[in-house]
């Protein structure tokens, strides 16, 4: 029986990178399987291919590039199922399996040209919807695809890269230039493989080069000729650029290197890792995206944002021959988990029956991550007791620490007796109380999550957040999806909120929105990004926009702020002891203007914030909601406007208005959060 499918051979006319190497090796492995006899590989004019034994290689059409792939290929492949292995596929073809290696063009756009970004952003969502199945190369990449493209995680099959090709390279045939310091000598060298694209993070190696030079260690970078904006002439003296190398050259480099350094910020798979392991070369790798999944326990892992960790790992490896031998042995075993033959068989299964999904098994939450959860509260001991106990008994990823930040021990109710929970006392005010918690966190904490005392988090909240921070190294802040927000109405009782969270069901693809300003009732941040930054205590009480202000200050460092619906929950919006309307109304005007001066809010958003809130208070004053003090709010608005004229306006002055005791949940808080 002849196989009836067609392979997209556009990769035969493209420059060889990890994506094209994947396609070549998958096709070679398919060609060695008898069941593929009679299947066709269609390629554009001018393409060169090896002599296939079972596949029929056919040159079709007169075009090349996107034109050939979008027009001529689907016509030539009509009536047959198409397999596309290199991120792109014809939009008009529905009967096809497509491998999307990653969505780095969306998560790291600065690494790509404008035209490349435009093509991927316009075409990928279209064929992702139409394809009968999407494949990818790692679980991390599958999660990334589900965040950025209109496809749900269960629809994605993981069929990874293999290692066998690296065993066929012959280092004896290497022809590296004699001046490259890789031919013996007293100074070991660290090998890096990659281009100057920003997400490859080769600049980290340039940064640590002087420290490694002091230890007598060279760095050899194979691949791109420039690292960011730095030419070879301006590189440290112990950094050497080899340019593009052959496979046999690469074999020599891997066979003689102290280690492979792989500092990428994001990768769909990270093929050089398994190539190094196959050749017995120790690996020092980034601890984010797909790299932990590919490395397993066979590499030294470091944050791509922490240069000191990289220096420590490399120097430790240089001083320990036993560690070198140990990592090389573990690497040889680890790479056996990744086989071209196994992945090729997976594609055959999909081509025969696209509903097959047995090969996609998602791993659990990232191991070893330390997440702290912080609840700020005031005057609602019964509420915070219920939410914190519910949180601790339901989270799939248990936090390394839980802090309840309050003004007096009485605010924490019976939680003061709960083992493993820390009560932190400090000045009244949401900014003050969150800062007090930040100052008490263990320095080894990786992630801090802030929750209002009346927020019920889904059991997967922390696990989903931890996974995003591992997968997306440039994300510094996450806001979750609020299933229902009682702050917009009379409020939601605890039992009803807990039931809503329990019954929450995901419909279709999850939603990833960026940029998105944090919403204080449920948000998490990367601790290394926070550093010495703290919430602005001039935004007093529990009033207005302190979450947006903190997020904007954090984003100035270059990090990304996102909303991810994988983190979800219900905000009860408890109304007891709420902030007086006059105080809040004053803050609705004073805080945006203060943030404008600070540079944490743009002028157009300031105008929208002030106008919409003042107008809403004035219009609804005639028929105010029973749970909103519209009269007090409008009074505060007017007072703030007058103080603009008199020059007395200051966000701290809100604390001196009204006499009602304040609590964490603030009326109308959602106006302080949203898409930036």
VOPATOR-379197 format. One line per field, with one value per residue (C-alpha): residue in three letters; x, y, z. Coordinates in pm, whole numbers, plus 50000, padded with zeros to 5 digits. Example, Ala and Ser with C-alpha at 12.3 -4.5 7.8 and 13.67 -1.06 7.14 Angstrom:
2
residuo [Ala/Ser]
X [51230/51367]
Y [49550/49894]
Z [50780/50714]
//
This chain:
676
residuo [Unk/Unk/Unk/Unk/Unk/Unk/Unk/Unk/Unk/Unk/Unk/Unk/Unk/Unk/Unk/Unk/Unk/Unk/Unk/Unk/Unk/Unk/Unk/Unk/Unk/Unk/Unk/Unk/Unk/Unk/Unk/Unk/Unk/Unk/Unk/Unk/Unk/Unk/Unk/Unk/Unk/Unk/Unk/Unk/Unk/Unk/Unk/Unk/Unk/Unk/Unk/Unk/Unk/Unk/Unk/Unk/Unk/Unk/Unk/Unk/Unk/Unk/Unk/Unk/Unk/Unk/Unk/Unk/Unk/Unk/Unk/Unk/Unk/Unk/Unk/Unk/Unk/Unk/Unk/Unk/Unk/Unk/Unk/Unk/Unk/Unk/Unk/Unk/Unk/Unk/Unk/Unk/Unk/Unk/Unk/Unk/Unk/Unk/Unk/Unk/Unk/Unk/Unk/Unk/Unk/Unk/Unk/Unk/Unk/Unk/Unk/Unk/Unk/Unk/Unk/Unk/Unk/Unk/Unk/Unk/Unk/Unk/Unk/Unk/Unk/Unk/Unk/Unk/Unk/Unk/Unk/Unk/Unk/Unk/Unk/Unk/Unk/Unk/Unk/Unk/Unk/Unk/Unk/Unk/Unk/Unk/Unk/Unk/Unk/Unk/Unk/Unk/Unk/Unk/Unk/Unk/Unk/Unk/Unk/Unk/Unk/Unk/Unk/Unk/Unk/Unk/Unk/Unk/Unk/Unk/Unk/Unk/Unk/Unk/Unk/Unk/Unk/Unk/Unk/Unk/Unk/Unk/Unk/Unk/Unk/Unk/Unk/Unk/Unk/Unk/Unk/Unk/Unk/Unk/Unk/Unk/Unk/Unk/Unk/Unk/Unk/Unk/Unk/Unk/Unk/Unk/Unk/Unk/Unk/Unk/Unk/Unk/Unk/Unk/Unk/Unk/Unk/Unk/Unk/Unk/Unk/Unk/Unk/Unk/Unk/Unk/Unk/Unk/Unk/Unk/Unk/Unk/Unk/Unk/Unk/Unk/Unk/Unk/Unk/Unk/Unk/Unk/Unk/Unk/Unk/Unk/Unk/Unk/Unk/Unk/Unk/Unk/Unk/Unk/Unk/Unk/Unk/Unk/Unk/Unk/Unk/Unk/Unk/Unk/Unk/Unk/Unk/Unk/Unk/Unk/Unk/Unk/Unk/Unk/Unk/Unk/Unk/Unk/Unk/Unk/Unk/Unk/Unk/Unk/Unk/Unk/Unk/Unk/Unk/Unk/Unk/Unk/Unk/Unk/Unk/Unk/Unk/Unk/Unk/Unk/Unk/Unk/Unk/Unk/Unk/Unk/Unk/Unk/Unk/Unk/Unk/Unk/Unk/Unk/Unk/Unk/Unk/Unk/Unk/Unk/Unk/Unk/Unk/Unk/Unk/Unk/Unk/Unk/Unk/Unk/Unk/Unk/Unk/Unk/Unk/Unk/Unk/Unk/Unk/Unk/Unk/Unk/Unk/Unk/Unk/Unk/Unk/Unk/Unk/Unk/Unk/Unk/Unk/Unk/Unk/Unk/Unk/Unk/Unk/Unk/Unk/Unk/Unk/Unk/Unk/Unk/Unk/Unk/Unk/Unk/Unk/Unk/Unk/Unk/Unk/Unk/Unk/Unk/Unk/Unk/Unk/Unk/Unk/Unk/Unk/Unk/Unk/Unk/Unk/Unk/Unk/Unk/Unk/Unk/Unk/Unk/Unk/Unk/Unk/Unk/Unk/Unk/Unk/Unk/Unk/Unk/Unk/Unk/Unk/Unk/Unk/Unk/Unk/Unk/Unk/Unk/Unk/Unk/Unk/Unk/Unk/Unk/Unk/Unk/Unk/Unk/Unk/Unk/Unk/Unk/Unk/Unk/Unk/Unk/Unk/Unk/Unk/Unk/Unk/Unk/Unk/Unk/Unk/Unk/Unk/Unk/Unk/Unk/Unk/Unk/Unk/Unk/Unk/Unk/Unk/Unk/Unk/Unk/Unk/Unk/Unk/Unk/Unk/Unk/Unk/Unk/Unk/Unk/Unk/Unk/Unk/Unk/Unk/Unk/Unk/Unk/Unk/Unk/Unk/Unk/Unk/Unk/Unk/Unk/Unk/Unk/Unk/Unk/Unk/Unk/Unk/Unk/Unk/Unk/Unk/Unk/Unk/Unk/Unk/Unk/Unk/Unk/Unk/Unk/Unk/Unk/Unk/Unk/Unk/Unk/Unk/Unk/Unk/Unk/Unk/Unk/Unk/Unk/Unk/Unk/Unk/Unk/Unk/Unk/Unk/Unk/Unk/Unk/Unk/Unk/Unk/Unk/Unk/Unk/Unk/Unk/Unk/Unk/Unk/Unk/Unk/Unk/Unk/Unk/Unk/Unk/Unk/Unk/Unk/Unk/Unk/Unk/Unk/Unk/Unk/Unk/Unk/Unk/Unk/Unk/Unk/Unk/Unk/Unk/Unk/Unk/Unk/Unk/Unk/Unk/Unk/Unk/Unk/Unk/Unk/Unk/Unk/Unk/Unk/Unk/Unk/Unk/Unk/Unk/Unk/Unk/Unk/Unk/Unk/Unk/Unk/Unk/Unk/Unk/Unk/Unk/Unk/Unk/Unk/Unk/Unk/Unk/Unk/Unk/Unk/Unk/Unk/Unk/Unk/Unk/Unk/Unk/Unk/Unk/Unk/Unk/Unk/Unk/Unk/Unk/Unk/Unk/Unk/Unk/Unk/Unk/Unk/Unk/Unk/Unk/Unk/Unk/Unk/Unk/Unk/Unk/Unk/Unk/Unk/Unk/Unk/Unk/Unk/Unk/Unk/Unk/Unk/Unk/Unk/Unk/Unk/Unk/Unk/Unk/Unk/Unk/Unk/Unk/Unk/Unk/Unk/Unk/Unk/Unk/Unk/Unk/Unk/Unk/Unk/Unk/Unk/Unk/Unk/Unk/Unk/Unk]
X [50000/50144/50161/49939/50088/50311/50599/50657/51015/51067/51340/51563/51609/51652/51969/52042/51940/51789/51445/51574/51796/51485/51304/51597/51642/51269/51243/51557/51405/51072/51258/51400/51052/50895/50544/50643/50719/50541/50495/50617/50841/50761/51025/51076/51288/51661/51638/51898/51808/51977/51897/51583/51510/51135/51020/50958/51128/50954/51044/50731/50646/50847/50825/51030/50976/50634/50485/50570/50450/50121/50024/50203/50248/49877/49781/50040/49937/49561/49382/49663/49751/50043/50322/50496/50790/50933/50693/50509/50246/49996/49696/49442/49533/49321/49431/49775/49995/50214/50513/50545/50875/50803/50637/50955/50864/50576/50748/51087/51002/51324/51518/51352/51316/50995/50905/50965/50744/50468/50463/50449/50196/49958/49996/50055/49718/49539/49690/49695/49314/49278/49536/49404/49684/49970/50296/50587/50923/50884/50621/50742/50692/50345/50250/50390/50194/49872/49931/49996/49800/49432/49483/49437/49710/49541/49543/49924/50144/50506/50753/51102/51437/51675/52043/52157/52289/52558/52708/52774/52994/53368/53598/53899/53766/53746/53912/53906/54156/54481/54457/54134/54234/54072/54369/54498/54701/54675/54364/54030/53752/53378/53181/52866/52655/52414/52351/52345/51966/51871/51694/52011/52158/52519/52579/52583/52898/53059/52970/53133/53435/53667/53589/53659/53978/54105/54055/54237/53926/53854/53516/53456/53132/53027/52753/52672/52955/52834/52690/52429/52602/52954/53189/53476/53722/53554/53521/53723/54055/53951/53638/53689/53438/53459/53173/52966/53121/53063/52921/53265/53408/53132/53220/53580/53464/53226/53483/53744/53536/53524/53150/52874/52732/52370/52241/51925/51632/51389/51411/51159/51396/51767/51916/52283/52219/52148/52421/52671/52542/52567/52934/53009/53044/52922/52645/52577/52232/51966/51704/51403/51173/51242/51595/51513/51298/51574/51861/51693/51949/52238/52348/52434/52147/52162/51934/51999/51966/52227/52584/52736/52571/52729/53076/53039/52922/53192/53474/53349/53345/53696/53832/53661/53758/53526/53228/53319/53317/52994/52807/52936/52804/52468/52442/52498/52209/51981/52015/51889/51543/51533/51523/51458/51320/51066/50950/50921/50700/50492/50437/50332/50071/49940/49932/49731/49505/49534/49323/49611/49728/49902/50245/50161/50207/50249/50497/50401/50493/50859/51066/51245/51070/51011/50685/50570/50205/50115/49772/49732/49432/49277/48969/48830/48967/48682/48724/49102/49085/48850/49041/49387/49276/49103/49420/49650/49425/49372/49686/49846/50184/50238/50397/50734/50597/50268/50259/49957/50044/49829/49830/49751/49747/49368/49339/49467/49202/49268/49541/49788/49772/49819/50150/50380/50211/50391/50213/50385/50282/50331/50176/49824/49793/49811/50148/50293/50164/50287/50626/50641/50586/50847/51102/51037/51074/51351/51620/51594/51232/51181/50823/50595/50218/49990/49623/49349/49206/48876/49017/48957/49235/49192/49396/49626/49697/50048/50147/50037/50220/50538/50522/50484/50780/50994/50878/50897/51217/51132/50795/50826/50461/50144/49783/49527/49181/48900/48611/48372/48441/48212/48370/48147/47830/47699/47970/47992/47970/48254/48059/47935/48282/48442/48178/48239/48612/48549/48309/48529/48581/48810/48633/48850/49198/49324/49381/49721/49711/50007/50094/49855/49882/49863/49532/49611/49358/49567/49912/50260/50609/50959/51163/51488/51308/51169/51507/51496/51175/50881/50518/50483/50364/50249/49953/49795/49527/49373/49277/49370/49620/49905/49914/49940/50208/50418/50380/50477/50788/50882/50820/51070/51344/51243/51029/50692/50359/50090/49746/49714/49380/49550/49571/49213/48988/48697/48720/48443/48446/48354/48204/48243/48443/48513/48709/48502/48371/48535/48880/48840/48699/48998/49237/49056/49190/49506/49668/49660/49806/50078/50160/50173/50439/50628/50607/50414/50098/50062/49869/49587/49525/49532/49264/49051/49084/48984/48708/48542/48534/48416/48150/48035/48003/47809/47569/47496/47449/47082/47029/47330/47391/47322/47679/47858/47899/47855/47797/48119/48314/48193/48273/48628/48655/48554/48790/49082/48996/48988/49328/49470/49387/49520/49832/49760/49688/49886/49796/49872/49597/49338/49431/49302/48954/48660/48681/48574/48822/48972/49015/49205/48917/48840/48524/48572/48931/48921/48970/49326/49405/49390/49566/49851]
Y [50000/50337/50616/50908/51225/51509/51680/52056/52073/52448/52387/52257/52613/52781/52849/52573/52660/52453/52457/52338/52077/51944/51910/51741/51486/51412/51357/51136/50931/50903/50782/50492/50371/50129/50267/50596/50436/50630/50951/51267/51556/51866/52137/52468/52513/52497/52290/52020/51703/51378/51056/50933/50562/50558/50919/51064/51406/51625/51979/52183/52538/52841/53050/53042/53153/53248/53269/52905/52789/52979/52932/52655/52403/52371/52329/52054/51886/51895/51576/51466/51540/51781/51777/52112/52103/52457/52694/52805/52640/52730/52910/52768/52406/52252/51889/51934/51871/52169/52182/52521/52519/52825/53164/53360/53605/53713/53684/53822/54044/54247/53943/53952/54186/54380/54179/53848/53955/54072/53743/53528/53743/53741/53381/53166/53232/53150/52809/52724/52745/52542/52266/51929/51911/52124/51965/52123/52027/52065/52098/52452/52542/52385/52607/52912/52834/52796/53141/53327/53143/53044/52680/52501/52299/51956/52002/52023/51714/51721/51555/51670/51695/51400/51349/51074/51308/51448/51099/51089/51400/51339/51574/51439/51620/51956/52251/52525/52813/52753/53088/52982/52871/52526/52309/52227/52448/52540/52757/52573/52726/52756/52703/52895/52833/53099/53419/53780/53769/53928/53623/53416/53634/53606/53943/53759/53575/53904/54040/53751/53725/53939/53723/53405/53560/53603/53229/53151/53054/53150/53179/53061/53165/52974/53110/53478/53720/53992/53992/54265/54589/54470/54376/54131/54422/54542/54205/54112/53952/53606/53599/53447/53437/53138/53240/52965/52622/52282/51989/51830/52158/52163/51807/51916/52216/52006/51730/51971/52237/52266/52299/52428/52754/52802/53130/53177/53372/53151/52845/52609/52321/52407/52155/52238/52104/51747/51771/51858/51579/51327/51425/51403/51778/51912/52174/52493/52615/52872/52754/52886/52799/52451/52418/52250/51999/51918/51919/51723/51657/51638/52003/52295/52543/52920/53217/53393/53717/53635/53658/53564/53221/53155/53250/53029/52725/52756/52810/52520/52297/52407/52315/51975/51706/51468/51700/51719/51340/51314/51569/51410/51071/51206/51397/51086/50918/51224/51276/50922/51045/51246/51040/51137/50789/50815/51159/51043/50757/51011/51208/50893/50830/51184/51161/50840/50957/51324/51269/51077/51267/51006/51158/51488/51450/51777/51785/51927/52262/52371/52189/52389/52719/52921/53117/53347/53445/53776/53879/54237/54289/54531/54498/54178/53882/53649/53718/53676/53361/53193/53297/53209/52869/52795/52900/52678/52374/52399/52521/52252/52422/52482/52822/52830/53099/53274/53620/53800/54169/54375/54663/54462/54089/54111/54182/53830/53663/53297/53282/53386/53027/52866/52684/52787/53122/53448/53754/54083/54407/54750/55089/55103/55128/54881/55009/55005/54657/54506/54668/54528/54181/54232/54332/54007/53767/53510/53628/53294/53365/53348/53476/53681/53671/53936/53865/54076/53930/53869/53689/53316/53173/52874/52570/52610/52980/52951/52657/52841/53158/52966/52795/53125/53279/52977/52966/53342/53484/53842/53843/54027/54053/53848/53938/53661/53644/53746/53507/53734/54062/54152/54497/54596/54507/54429/54167/53787/53572/53329/53009/53133/53254/52922/52736/52960/52885/52513/52514/52729/52558/52673/52726/52722/52872/53057/53430/53595/53975/54210/54467/54456/54661/54462/54430/54423/54162/53888/53953/53801/53933/53800/53886/53942/54204/54379/54417/54732/54863/54908/55022/55400/55482/55825/55642/55612/55392/55128/55373/55390/55282/55169/54840/55016/55249/54957/54770/55073/55130/54764/54774/55061/54804/54637/54356/54247/54268/54025/53894/53516/53342/53026/53209/53276/53332/53527/53866/53878/54256/54256/54590/54590/54886/55022/55338/55654/55786/56124/55972/55757/56043/56258/55978/55933/56274/56314/55977/55982/56334/56227/55926/56151/56357/56038/55903/55589/55688/55844/56170/56012/55748/56016/56212/55900/55798/56136/56215/55873/55859/56216/56177/55843/55986/56291/56094/55820/56063/56090/55715/55590/55222/55125/54997/55300/55641/55848/56169/56125/56036/56342/56558/56417/56473/56838/56893/56754/56972/57280/57186/57160/57529/57622/57413/57201/56873/56580/56208/56188/56437/56164/56010/56318/56308/56128/55916/55564/55285/55148/54797/54629/54595/54930/55031/55049/54916/54767/55114/55092/54784/54690/54690/54940]
Z [50000/49897/50153/50062/50203/50089/50269/50234/50104/50115/50377/50095/49963/50303/50502/50750/51105/51385/51220/50883/51050/51224/50891/50721/50999/51034/50658/50660/50944/50758/50451/50655/50754/50506/50560/50392/50056/49784/49983/49810/49906/49698/49678/49491/49183/49256/49573/49640/49827/49928/49746/49922/49912/49976/49934/49588/49570/49312/49203/49136/49030/48931/49248/49569/49927/50063/49713/49638/49980/49974/49607/49420/49702/49800/49435/49387/49714/49657/49754/49986/50350/50379/50641/50700/50943/50950/51130/50815/50594/50320/50467/50219/50297/50571/50542/50691/50995/51084/51318/51487/51671/51883/51881/51954/51681/51908/52246/52131/51831/51855/51734/51390/51096/51040/50729/50903/51196/50963/50772/51083/51266/50971/50852/51161/51330/51003/50934/51307/51300/50980/51028/51141/51396/51526/51641/51825/51970/52348/52618/52689/52325/52331/52624/52445/52129/52330/52479/52155/51887/51858/51958/52290/52458/52421/52043/52030/51995/52115/51876/51976/51802/51801/51874/51635/51363/51593/51631/51255/51251/51211/51399/51207/50900/51078/50904/51167/51127/51320/51500/51672/52026/52002/51915/52261/52491/52855/52834/52816/52610/52653/52333/52244/51935/51816/51629/51741/51782/52111/52252/52205/52483/52367/52533/52867/52759/52659/53002/53189/52957/53178/53482/53285/53143/53498/53543/53219/53019/52657/52487/52130/51962/51651/51430/51383/51315/51548/51899/51912/51819/51902/51621/51669/51696/52016/52188/52498/52409/52528/52307/51962/51677/51443/51212/51054/51084/50923/51114/51134/51267/51525/51624/51692/51897/52108/52156/52293/52475/52852/52807/52586/52724/52617/52767/52555/52694/52505/52280/52129/52198/52203/51960/52042/52393/52280/52015/52289/52512/52228/52181/52555/52605/52944/52925/53118/53019/53092/53338/53145/52853/52710/52847/53184/52996/52747/52998/53275/53549/53301/53296/53521/53507/53557/53511/53179/53376/53642/53509/53846/53833/53494/53612/53918/53719/53452/53702/53916/53609/53508/53852/53873/53620/53803/53748/53378/53351/53550/53335/53014/53124/53231/52905/52695/52875/52865/52490/52424/52526/52203/51884/51522/51458/51742/51630/51268/51380/51570/51251/51069/51340/51298/50920/50942/51226/51331/51643/51805/52111/52324/52273/52443/52818/53001/53290/53629/53779/53755/54020/54287/54226/54544/54541/54821/54861/55029/55161/55285/55513/55759/55974/55817/56016/55921/55551/55538/55750/55502/55190/55321/55454/55125/54939/55144/55117/54739/54560/54344/54385/54756/54826/55000/55231/55304/55460/55600/55627/55861/56109/56423/56510/56546/56173/56101/56321/56395/56132/56403/56524/56182/56156/55871/55812/55889/56028/55942/56111/55963/55890/55749/55371/55086/54959/55311/55389/55064/55117/55469/55324/55052/55314/55504/55211/55204/54956/54773/54676/54299/54265/54489/54438/54589/54661/54812/55129/54945/54638/54587/54368/54140/54257/53954/54011/54153/53931/53617/53721/53802/53464/53279/53460/53369/53007/52944/53091/52992/53171/53503/53605/53562/53629/53636/53483/53719/53655/53845/54022/54309/54331/54038/54224/54572/54628/54621/54934/55006/54941/54604/54504/54599/54395/54093/54108/54143/53849/53626/53292/53015/52685/52373/52371/52676/52653/52674/52667/52672/52770/53063/53381/53705/53888/54258/54365/54195/54055/54069/54001/53943/54252/54062/53855/54164/54336/54553/54392/54628/54606/54630/54983/54868/54709/55051/55205/54980/54717/54358/54092/54319/54127/53789/53927/54052/53725/53517/53728/53682/53307/53276/53334/53005/53141/53007/53194/53085/53172/53153/53188/53311/53644/53747/54044/54188/54358/54616/54649/55017/55113/55492/55627/55282/55207/55236/54908/54959/55001/54694/54488/54580/54481/54148/54047/54253/54187/53805/53803/54047/53827/53521/53694/53787/53435/53529/53341/52999/52948/52746/53013/53285/53100/53051/53416/53554/53306/53318/53698/53752/53483/53625/53976/53851/53629/53883/54169/54070/54118/54317/54382/54744/54784/54632/54796/54480/54672/54867/54555/54366/54668/54666/54289/54327/54618/54418/54117/54339/54484/54134/54096/54441/54400/54708/54530/54673/54685/55060/55141/55077/55413/55597/55440/55603/55915/55808/55861/55540/55408/55125/54879/54723/54541/54168/54180/53828/53682/53814/53607/53247/52918/52920]
//
